[in-house]
């Protein structure tokens, strides 16, 4: 049944591609926030824009984004803008 295996393999490759893209975008956003070139409101907007992008890639995964990535962004924003 190679057709089912091929379809599954292709689906897995596509999922991995989307995940790599999301990780790249997260890293880029964190770099931009930490660079200090944004205002606090711009940094928060970057996070929300990235969240929207993530949900386009992975519909219905709001909770996953909030558990995995939001703490990283919160930490970067707190550190960059000294919100202790």
C-alpha positions, 0 to 999 in steps of 0.5 A, spaced: 500 500 500 505 505 497 500 510 496 497 511 503 505 511 505 506 516 500 501 520 502 502 519 510 510 521 508 508 527 504 503 529 510 509 529 515 514 532 511 509 538 510 507 538 517 515 538 519 516 544 514 511 548 517 514 547 524 521 549 521 518 555 518 514 557 525 520 556 529 524 561 524 519 566 525 519 565 532 526 566 533 526 572 528 521 575 532 525 574 539 531 577 535 527 583 533 524 584 540 531 583 544 534 588 539 531 594 542 528 597 536 521 596 537 516 600 542 513 596 547 506 596 543 510 594 537 513 588 541 506 586 543 504 587 536 509 582 533 507 577 538 500 577 536 501 578 529 506 571 529 500 568 533 495 569 528 500 566 523 501 560 527 494 559 527 494 559 520 499 554 519 496 550 525 488 551 526 485 550 532 492 550 536 491 556 540 493 553 547 499 550 544 502 557 542 500 560 548 503 554 552 509 553 548 511 560 545 508 566 549 512 565 555 518 566 551 515 572 548 513 574 555 520 573 558 523 577 552 519 583 553 520 583 560 527 583 560 528 588 554 523 593 557 525 591 564 518 590 566 520 587 573 
